[in-house]
């Protein structure tokens, strides 16, 4: 018996093989007989179901195939009919409705992504759309820029959607801030945060408007009142979070709302106050970083030195006074590539004042001290979950971390002063302990559903193995957890021994 031949014809890309030597068309679902038929269809007429067949009607073609005379059609292509390859290479243009929907989606991408209108003139972008759908005709830049009507409708659709969210929500917490652009234009932004009906945290921007009035508390209060009335949330505002600017704080109090200072901003102020004691060393580090940032020759030498020492190619980070954690990031990065920086400066013999051995020690210790503040700032800046309930825990973690550094006698005196300046003062330790104990009791009252049949000891062992973390923020929690875990394991061991003893009795 002759071996079974593999189906190499491209026609099988458009047919499905059935039983009894038959095949089903992927376009019109017609069942055809393949017995004794040549299927060299790459240059043959297009299959039934195509709208581009010229010559005989589709009914005549189907009748010829259904009677088993496929070979006669396959060997003699009718005049005016397209081949399969030419059909799939020449895509038909989209109809008016399809073209309109794709145009609207293109405008949405440009508006939401802040892309320029001339992206439609980019050659690679045009090639991408042609590969996705060759029948789509990309509009010109002028057509996109004149689509004011659709942009206006899109704005009102979004506005009504946000308005519905504000109407259905029960309570709203607002964050607000003011700033000046690079063109010296003043803006004030207001963002609403609330929990929707699905118990998910949502955030929407209610306004980011140009503010041309004087930045007095009365003017800012009037602006905020108008914003609250526009969105009908006057009686839903639970609290307003902002920085400690006097005009913003005064405006919130004039509106009779509860004001909460931004915790991350307060941490930033504490860190800046502590860094004043080592400002000379900080300026030296900034000067070194500026030298490598301004000189491309020095930057290339630094990268070559890192490669020669087998270090990962890292770039120095600059300190920006208004950017949170930037001083910690600058210190941490220069400590990571300390050897490469010192060697490069020695080779270049530039006029940059280098750090002494003691100053390098202070920078390293300051990096470790500032790490806890950087971790807390990152943790408190989350947008996916509520973070205000963590403030008490974070305060306790920062205080405990500073106490550990205070008891370390190997730290230089300048670093000890930094620790003292960074200690959070003005709090009552007893009230803090009571608040944390109250929070612990609340957490203990939460009942979690049992999803497995694991024993208590097994669940604790799994949790202990996954809680190892080098983070200073969670180090204290891990230590407390280990103490509690040992007590629980001792109690479980005592219960097991008691049960075994009773069984023997």
N, C-alpha and C positions, 0 to 999 in steps of 0.2 A: 504493500500500500504506500502510495506516495506521501511524503511528509506534508504536514499542514503548512501552507504558506502564510506568512505574517501579512497583515493588512497594512500595506505601505501607502496606499492611495490617499490623497488628501481629501477625497470625498467622504471618508469615514469620520472626518472632523465635523460633518454636518448630518451624519446618519448614525442611528443606534442599531446594532445587530440584534436580531430577534431569532426565535427558533425557526426551524424548517427552512433555512436558507432565505430568510427574509430580513429586510431592514426598514426601520421607521425613520421618516424624514423629521429633522429637528425643527422645521419651520411650519409645515402644514400637517404633520402627523400622519401622512399617507404611508401605508405599508407596501413596500415594493418587493418584487421577486428578484433575487440576486443569482439564481441558478443559471450558469452558462452565460453570464453577462459580463462584458468588459467594462471596468469602472475607471477608465482613464479619463477622469472628469476635469483635470486641471485646465484644459482648453475647451471644455464642453459647455453646453448651455447651462445657465443657472437653474437651480432647483426650483420646483414649484413653490409658490408662496411669495416669490419676489415680485415687487411692483414695477421693476424695471425691465421685465421681459417684453421684448418687441416681437412682432411677427405673429405666430399662432397664439391663440388665447390660452389662458392657463388651463381651462377645461379640456381643450384638445391635448395639451401636453400631458395632463394627468391621465387622460384616457389611454394615450399611447403607452405610458409607463405601467398603468394598471393591467394592461393586457399582456405585459411581459416583454414588450418590444423596446426595451431600453437600449439595446445595442444599436438599433437603427438611428436613434437620436444621438447617441454618444459618438458615433463615428462621423456624422455629417452635421456640423453646426449650422443652424438656420441663420440666414442673413438678418442683421440688426440685433441679434441677441448678445448679451454680455456674458463673459466668462466669470467663473467664481472669483478668480484672483483680481480681476478688474473691478468686480462689484465691491469687494471688501477694501480695496485701496481707494476707491472714489466714494467717500462718505457723503451722503445727502446733507444739505444744509438743514439746520433746525427750523421748525415752524415758528410762527410769530410768538406764540405763548411760551414755548421753550426758550427762545432767545431772550424774551423779557425776563423770565425767572432767573436765568443765568446772569444777565446784566445787573439785576437787583442784588444778587448774592455777591457779585464783584464789587459793587458800591459799598455793601456792608463790610466787606473785608477791608476796603480802603479807609472807611470811616472809623471802624473799631480799632484797626491796627495802626492808624495815623500814617498810612503810606501816602506818598505823593501821587498826584494824578498821572504823572508821566510814567508810572509803572506799566501802563498798557503799551507804552512804546519800547519797553525793554525787549530785546530780541530773544533772550533766553526765556522770559516769561511767556512770550508769544509761542515759542516752540513747545513749552510745557503744556499750554492749553491745546495746542494742535495735536499733541500726542494723546491727551485725555479725550478729546472730542474734536476731530477734524472738521465737523460740520458747524462748529460755533464760530461766529464772526465777531472778533474782538472789537468793541467800540473804540473810537478815537479819544484822545485826551480831551478835546473840546466837548465831545458828547458827554463824557463822564463829569467834567467840571460844571456843565450846565444842567446837571440832574438835580436841580434845586427842589423840584416837586417831590421826587421820591425821598430825598433826604429829609424834607419837611415832614412827610408822612411817617418816615421811620422814627423821627424824633418824637412825634405825637404818640405813636404806638408804644414806644418805650416809656414815655411820660405817663400814659394811662396805666401801663403795667405796674410801674413803681407806685402810682397813686393807689392802685388796688391793694398792693402789699401794705402800704401805710394804713389803709382803712381797716384791713383785716387783722393787723397786729394788735396785741394788747398793750404792750409797753415798748418804749424806744429809748435807747441810750445813744447819745450823740457825741461825736468827736469833732472838734473844730480847731482851726489854726489859720494864721495869716502870714503871708510872706510877700517878698518883693522879687519880681523876675529880673532877669539879666538886663532887660530893657527899662528897668526902674518903674515897672507897673505893679501896683499893689493888688493882691487877690486875697479873698477869704473863702475857705472851703468848709462845708458842713457834710458830714457823713453819718448816716443812721445805721445802727446795729440793733437787730431784734431777732427773736426766735419765732420762726413761722409755725404753721399748723402741723408740720411734719417733725417738729422738735429739732430743726436744723438752724444753725446760726447763719444769718444773712446780713450782708452789708451792702448798702446802696449809697451812692453819692447824690445828695439832695441839691447840691449847688457848688459851683466853683466860679464865683463871679468877680469881676473887676471892681475894686473898691476905690473910688476916687475922692471920697470924703476924708476929713481928718480922722485919724485913728484914735478918737476919744472913746471912752466907755459908753457914752450916750449914743454916739453914731453907730458903734458896733452893736449895741443892744437893739437899736431900731432895725438894723439889717437882719439880725437874728429873729426878731419878732415877726418880721414880714415873711421870712423863710418858714417859720413854724406855722404861721397862719395859711400860707400857700399850700402846705401839705397836710393841714388839719391835724396837727399832732400837739397842739397846745396843752392838752390834758393827758398826754401819753408819755411825756418826757420824764424818765426816771432820774437821769443824771446827765451831766455834760462834762466830758473829759477834755482838758486842754493843758497847755503848758502854764507856767507861772507868770506870764506877762500880766502886768497890773490892769491894762485896758481890757484884755480878754476876760480876766477874772471878774472885774467890775461889771462888765456887760452881762455876764451870766448871772451875777447876783441881782442886777437890775431887772432881769427877766424873771426873778423869783424861782430859779431852778437850783437844784443841788449841784455844786461844783466839786469835781474830783481831779486832783492834780495828776498829770501823767507820771506814772511811776518810773518809766524808763528815763524820762527827762530829769526827774529828781535824782536818779542814780548818776546820770551824766554830770549834774551839778556837783554832786558829792565827789566824784572822781576828779573833776577839774579843780576843785578846792584842794584835794590832796596832792595833785601834781605840781602845785605851786612851789612846794619845798624842793623839788628836783627839777625846776624849770631850766637851770643851766645845762644839766645833762640832757634834758629833752631837746633843747635847742641844738646841742652838738649832734645828736642823732638825726634831727631834722636836716641839718646842714649836710651831713654825709649822704642822706637819702636824696636831697636836692641835687647834689653833685652828680650822682649816677642817673638821676632823672633828666638832667639837662644835657649831659655829655653822652652822645651815642658811642664814642670811643671807649669811655669808661664802662658803659653798660655792656659792650661786647667783650671787653676784657674780663669783667666780672662773670659773665656767662661762660667764657672759656676757662676761667679758673675753677668754677663749679664743676665743669665737665672733667677737668684734669684731676680734681679731688674726688671724683665719683659721687658728687652730690646732685640731687635733682635740680634742674634749671628753674630757680625761683627768682622773682623780681622783688625789689624792695617796695614797701608800701609807705605812702606819705601820710602824715598826721594832718587832719582837718578838724579844726576846733568845733565846728557845728555838726560833725558826723560822729555818731555814737560809736564807741569802742575803737576809734581809729588810732588812738595812742597805744592801746593794747596790741592792736594788729601790727603797728609799726615796730614796737619793741619785740614782739614775738618773731616777726619775720627776720629782723636783723640778727637776733640771737640764733636763729636756725642756720644762717649762712655766715656766722661770725668769722670763721677762719678764712672763707673766701673773700669777705670784705676787707679784713685786715691785710691779707696778702696782696690784694689788688691795689689798695691804697699805697702800700709800700713800694710796689713796682712802679706805679704811676708817679710817685713823688710829687703829688699835688699839694696845694696850700690848704687843704682841709684839715682842721684840727681833729686828731683822733682821740678816742676814748682811752683812759688809763685802765689798768687792771681793776682797780677799785670801782671805777665807773661802770665797767662791764659787769661787775658783780651786782651793782645796784640796778642796772637795767634788767638783768636776769631775775633778781628778786622781785622787782616791780612788775615784771610780766606775770609771775606766779600770783602776786597779790591782786592784780587787776583781772585775772582770769575769772574769778567768781562773779565780778560785776558784768563782764562780757557775757557770761553764760546766762545770768539772770535777765539781762537786757534782751538777749535773743529769745529766751523762753517767754518773756512777757509780751513780746511784739507779735505773737501769733495771731492770725486772723481766722483760724479754723475752729477755735474753741474759746470759751470764756476764760480769762486769765486773772480777773480781779480777785477771785477766791484763793489764788496762790500767793497773794502779796504777803500775808503773815508768815507763811512757810518760807518764802524767799528772804524776808527780813531775818528770821531766825538763822537761816543757812549762812547769810552774809556775816552776821554777828559771830556765830560759832567759828567761821573760817578766819575772821580777823583775830579772834582770841587764840587760835592755834598759832598764827604767825607771831603774835605778841610773845608767846612762850618760847619761841625759837631764838636762842641766843646767838646763832650763827648768822643771823640777818644783820646787815650793816645798819648803822644808826639812822642814815637817811631813809632807809626803807622802813624802819620802825616809826619814824615820824609820818611817813605815808600811811602806815596802818592806823595810827591814831587819828589822822585827818579823815580817813575813809570810814572810821567807825560811826555808825548811825547814832546820833545823840538825840535827846529830847523824848525818849520813849520810856514807858514804865515797864520794867521787866515783869512785874507781877501781872499787870494787865495783859501783856503779851503772852505769858504762860497760860493764863485763864482762857484767852481767846483761842489759842492753839488746842488746849484740852477740849474746849467746846467744839471745835472743828473736828477733832478726832472722834468725839462721841457721835457727831452727826454721821461721819463716814462709817462708823461701826454699825449704825442703824440701817445702813443700806443692805438689802437682801439681794444677793446675786442668784440667778437661776442655776441649778445644777445641770451641767451639760454632759457629764461623764460619771463613771463609777469609780473614779480614783479615790483612794483614801486620803485623809487629811495630810498625813505625813508625806505621801507622794507628791501632792500638790505643792507643799512647802519646799520640798527638795528641788522641784522643777523651777519654782520661782527664784530660789537662791542661786541656782546655776546660771540664770539669765540676768541677774541683777548686777553683775560685775561691770563697773563702768569707771573710767579714769576721771570722770567729771567731778570737779569740786562741789558742784551744786548738789549732786545726789550722794556724795560720799557720806555725809552725816546720816542720811536716811538709810543707806546701806548698813552702816554701823549699828544704828538702832534696830534695824530689821534683824541683823544677826543676833543681837542680844535677845530680842523677843522670840526668835526662832529657837534658840537654845532652851529657853524656858518652856516653850510649847513642846519641844521634843522630850524634855525631861518629864513633863506631865504625862505625855503619851506613853513614855516608857514605864512610868509608875502605874498607869492604868492597865497596860498590857501585863505587867508583872502581877498586879492584883487579880486580874482575870484568870491568869494561869494558876495562881495559888488557890483560888476558889475551885477551879476545876479539879485540882488534885485532892481537895477535901471531899 
